Amino acid sequence: MASVKGFDKKYGLTITPSKEASWAAVRDKLVNGELDAAHVLYGLIYGVQMGIGGPKKDMAVLANLNHNGQAITLSKQLYAKGVTDGASLAKLVKAEPKEYTFAQTFPTGTHAMWLYYWLATYGVNPFTQAKVITVPPPQMVANMRVDNMDGFCVGEPWGAARDPRQHRFHRSDHAGNLEGPPGKSAGHTADFVAQYPNTARAMVAAILDASKYIDTMSNRSEVAKVISAKSYVNTDFGLDRRPHARPVRQRHRQRSGAIQTT
């Protein structure tokens, strides 16, 4: 929205949004300098910093872009066996041990953390009693539809993009027991921030202006229409304009997006 509404120009920047295919693609382009900054999973940046989510690289988080906005969704097949929450899932896993498959969006990312935490909270070991795979957000529902997995954790609007006529899903918003967890951040390499400190400050200022605009209730329909377009989230306008208790920017961050500055 900083680019669409021209908030970047106010601070002497040109922000060019770049839609990427996956969080791994965002990571790679951010690390090798193809992207100057990214709207990125909070945990991805820390994984790269520690060298456990790709090549080790010193990183910087200049802003947290949202809290909450995650959802854990379970399949119709689990529901048919009496699974309606974490406790009943744990009961089924114990009674009928097999390879239960769950998806997240990046191994050290936000959704992986919440999925592991949620399973472990109810006594399901995510490393020994479940198979956890990585799937890009827009592909979650399609994989569920063909029975490739039993559940997934992802940011909205992908948890809401299910077809209720074909599947009965349980959705646990904000990953079960967690309240207020960070979702996405404005991520950079430490080299970029050190080399272009004024640009980094200007970018944060433009993001803050955009956030204020998004948080204004009368702007929500416009924001949802913009981000639901093919060049961004590429989803139904109706999914992105549903009323939420939290500001709309929680939905704005759901794409695997990134920005370049000039």
C-alpha positions as CSV (number, residue, x, y, z in Angstrom):
1,M,0.0,0.0,0.0
2,A,3.0,2.3,0.5
3,S,3.7,1.9,-3.2
4,V,0.1,2.1,-4.4
5,K,-0.8,5.2,-2.4
6,G,2.5,6.9,-3.0
7,F,3.7,7.1,0.6
8,D,7.2,6.0,-0.6
9,K,7.5,9.2,-2.8
10,K,6.9,11.3,0.3
11,Y,10.2,10.0,1.6
12,G,12.1,10.0,-1.7
13,L,11.8,6.3,-2.4
14,T,10.4,4.2,-5.2
15,I,9.1,0.9,-3.8
16,T,8.6,-1.8,-6.4
17,P,6.6,-4.8,-5.1
18,S,7.9,-8.2,-6.3
19,K,5.6,-11.2,-6.0
20,E,7.6,-14.4,-5.3
21,A,6.6,-18.0,-5.6
22,S,7.6,-19.1,-2.1
23,W,9.2,-18.1,1.1
24,A,12.4,-19.9,0.1
25,A,12.5,-17.7,-3.0
26,V,12.1,-14.6,-0.9
27,R,14.9,-15.8,1.4
28,D,17.3,-16.5,-1.5
29,K,16.7,-13.2,-3.3
30,L,17.0,-11.2,0.0
31,V,20.3,-12.9,0.9
32,N,21.9,-12.5,-2.5
33,G,20.8,-8.9,-2.9
34,E,18.1,-9.2,-5.6
35,L,15.7,-7.7,-3.1
36,D,16.5,-4.9,-0.8
37,A,13.8,-5.7,1.7
38,A,11.0,-8.2,2.2
39,H,7.7,-8.6,3.8
40,V,8.8,-11.9,5.3
41,L,8.1,-14.5,8.0
42,Y,9.4,-13.4,11.4
43,G,11.1,-16.7,12.0
44,L,12.7,-16.9,8.6
45,I,14.9,-13.9,9.3
46,Y,16.1,-15.5,12.6
47,G,16.7,-18.8,10.8
48,V,19.0,-17.1,8.2
49,Q,20.8,-15.2,11.0
50,M,21.6,-18.5,12.7
51,G,22.4,-20.4,9.5
52,I,19.6,-22.9,10.0
53,G,17.2,-21.6,7.4
54,G,19.6,-21.3,4.5
55,P,23.0,-19.7,4.1
56,K,24.1,-17.9,7.2
57,K,23.8,-14.2,6.8
58,D,23.6,-11.3,9.3
59,M,20.1,-9.9,9.1
60,A,18.0,-7.0,10.4
61,V,14.4,-6.6,11.4
62,L,13.3,-3.0,11.2
63,A,9.6,-3.4,11.9
64,N,7.1,-6.0,12.9
65,L,4.2,-5.8,10.5
66,N,1.5,-7.8,12.3
67,H,0.4,-10.0,15.1
68,N,-1.9,-13.0,14.9
69,G,-3.5,-13.9,11.6
70,Q,-2.5,-17.5,11.5
71,A,-4.9,-20.5,11.5
72,I,-4.6,-24.2,11.8
73,T,-6.9,-26.1,9.6
74,L,-7.7,-29.8,9.8
75,S,-9.2,-32.1,7.1
76,K,-12.7,-33.5,6.7
77,Q,-11.3,-37.0,7.2
78,L,-10.1,-36.1,10.7
79,Y,-13.4,-34.5,11.5
80,A,-15.2,-37.7,10.4
81,K,-13.2,-39.5,13.1
82,G,-14.2,-37.1,15.8
83,V,-11.4,-34.6,15.7
84,T,-12.7,-31.2,16.6
85,D,-9.8,-29.7,18.4
86,G,-6.2,-30.4,19.6
87,A,-7.2,-32.7,22.4
88,S,-9.3,-34.9,20.2
89,L,-6.5,-35.0,17.6
90,A,-4.1,-36.2,20.2
91,K,-6.6,-38.9,21.2
92,L,-6.9,-40.1,17.6
93,V,-3.1,-40.1,17.1
94,K,-2.7,-42.3,20.2
95,A,-5.5,-44.7,19.3
96,E,-4.7,-45.0,15.6
97,P,-0.9,-44.4,15.1
98,K,0.1,-43.8,11.5
99,E,1.9,-41.1,9.5
100,Y,-0.2,-38.0,10.0
101,T,0.9,-35.2,7.6
102,F,0.8,-31.5,8.4
103,A,2.0,-28.6,6.3
104,Q,3.7,-25.3,7.1
105,T,5.1,-22.6,4.8
106,F,8.9,-22.6,5.7
107,P,10.9,-24.8,8.1
108,T,12.0,-21.9,10.5
109,G,9.0,-19.7,9.7
110,T,6.2,-18.5,11.8
111,H,3.7,-21.2,10.8
112,A,6.1,-24.0,11.5
113,M,6.6,-22.6,15.0
114,W,2.9,-22.3,15.7
115,L,2.2,-25.8,14.2
116,Y,4.9,-27.4,16.4
117,Y,3.8,-25.5,19.5
118,W,0.1,-26.4,18.9
119,L,0.7,-30.1,18.4
120,A,3.1,-30.3,21.3
121,T,0.6,-28.5,23.6
122,Y,-1.8,-31.4,23.2
123,G,0.9,-34.1,23.6
124,V,1.6,-34.8,19.9
125,N,5.3,-34.8,19.2
126,P,5.7,-33.0,15.9
127,F,9.0,-34.7,15.1
128,T,8.1,-38.3,15.9
129,Q,4.3,-38.6,15.7
130,A,3.7,-36.4,12.6
131,K,5.2,-35.8,9.2
132,V,5.6,-32.0,8.7
133,I,6.1,-30.8,5.1
134,T,6.6,-27.4,3.5
135,V,4.0,-26.1,1.1
136,P,3.6,-22.6,-0.4
137,P,0.6,-20.8,1.1
138,P,-1.6,-20.6,-2.1
139,Q,-1.2,-24.4,-2.6
140,M,-2.5,-25.5,0.8
141,V,-6.1,-26.0,0.0
142,A,-5.4,-27.8,-3.3
143,N,-3.1,-30.2,-1.4
144,M,-5.8,-30.8,1.2
145,R,-8.4,-31.4,-1.5
146,V,-6.4,-34.3,-2.9
147,D,-5.7,-35.8,0.5
148,N,-1.9,-35.0,0.5
149,M,-2.1,-33.9,4.2
150,D,-4.2,-34.0,7.3
151,G,-3.9,-30.4,8.3
152,F,-1.9,-27.2,7.8
153,C,-0.9,-23.9,9.4
154,V,-0.9,-20.8,7.3
155,G,-1.7,-17.1,7.4
156,E,-5.0,-15.7,6.2
157,P,-6.7,-15.6,3.7
158,W,-5.5,-19.1,2.9
159,G,-7.2,-20.7,5.9
160,A,-10.5,-19.2,4.7
161,A,-10.0,-20.3,1.1
162,R,-11.4,-23.7,1.7
163,D,-14.5,-25.1,0.0
164,P,-17.0,-25.9,2.7
165,R,-19.2,-27.9,0.2
166,Q,-16.4,-30.4,-0.2
167,H,-14.5,-30.3,3.1
168,R,-15.3,-29.8,6.8
169,F,-12.3,-28.1,8.4
170,H,-11.5,-27.2,12.0
171,R,-9.8,-23.9,12.2
172,S,-7.9,-22.8,15.2
173,D,-7.2,-19.1,14.8
174,H,-3.9,-17.7,16.1
175,A,-2.6,-21.2,16.4
176,G,-4.5,-22.5,19.3
177,N,-3.2,-21.3,22.7
178,L,-0.9,-18.5,21.4
179,E,-2.1,-14.9,21.7
180,G,-0.4,-12.0,20.0
181,P,2.5,-13.9,18.3
182,P,4.4,-11.9,15.6
183,G,3.5,-12.8,12.0
184,K,5.5,-11.0,9.4
185,S,8.4,-8.5,9.6
186,A,10.1,-6.0,7.4
187,G,13.4,-7.9,6.8
188,H,16.7,-6.8,5.4
189,T,20.3,-7.9,5.3
190,A,22.4,-6.1,7.9
191,D,24.7,-5.1,5.0
192,F,21.9,-3.2,3.3
193,V,20.9,-1.3,6.5
194,A,24.6,-0.4,7.2
195,Q,25.2,0.8,3.6
196,Y,21.9,2.7,3.2
197,P,20.8,3.8,6.7
198,N,18.8,6.8,5.4
199,T,17.0,4.6,2.9
200,A,16.2,2.1,5.6
201,R,14.7,4.9,7.8
202,A,12.7,6.3,4.9
203,M,11.3,2.8,4.2
204,V,10.1,2.3,7.7
205,A,8.5,5.8,7.6
206,A,6.6,4.9,4.4
207,I,5.5,1.5,5.9
208,L,4.2,3.3,9.0
209,D,2.2,5.7,6.9
210,A,0.8,2.8,5.0
211,S,-0.1,1.0,8.2
212,K,-2.0,4.1,9.5
213,Y,-3.9,4.2,6.2
214,I,-4.7,0.4,6.4
215,D,-5.8,0.7,10.0
216,T,-8.5,3.3,9.1
217,M,-11.8,1.4,8.9
218,S,-13.1,3.4,6.0
219,N,-10.1,2.3,3.9
220,R,-10.5,-1.5,4.4
221,S,-12.6,-2.3,1.3
222,E,-10.1,-0.4,-0.9
223,V,-7.1,-2.2,0.7
224,A,-8.7,-5.6,0.4
225,K,-9.5,-4.9,-3.3
226,V,-5.9,-3.9,-4.0
227,I,-4.2,-6.9,-2.2
228,S,-6.7,-9.5,-3.6
229,A,-5.6,-8.6,-7.2
230,K,-3.7,-11.1,-9.3
231,S,-0.4,-9.1,-8.9
232,Y,-0.5,-9.6,-5.1
233,V,-2.5,-12.3,-3.2
234,N,-4.6,-13.3,-6.2
235,T,-7.6,-14.5,-4.2
236,D,-11.3,-13.7,-3.9
237,F,-12.0,-10.1,-2.9
238,G,-14.7,-11.4,-0.5
239,L,-12.1,-13.4,1.5
240,D,-9.9,-10.3,2.1
241,R,-12.7,-8.0,3.1
242,R,-14.3,-10.1,5.8
243,P,-14.7,-8.2,9.1
244,H,-11.8,-8.9,11.5
245,A,-11.3,-7.7,15.1
246,R,-7.7,-6.7,14.2
247,P,-6.6,-4.1,11.6
248,V,-6.6,-5.0,8.0
249,R,-2.8,-5.0,7.8
250,Q,-3.0,-8.5,9.3
251,R,-4.4,-9.6,6.0
252,H,-2.1,-7.4,3.9
253,R,0.9,-9.3,5.1
254,Q,-0.3,-12.7,4.0
255,R,1.3,-12.9,0.6
256,S,4.9,-14.0,0.0
257,G,5.9,-10.5,-1.0
258,A,8.9,-8.4,-1.1
259,I,10.0,-5.0,-2.2
260,Q,12.9,-3.4,-4.0
261,T,13.9,0.2,-3.5
262,T,15.6,2.6,-5.9
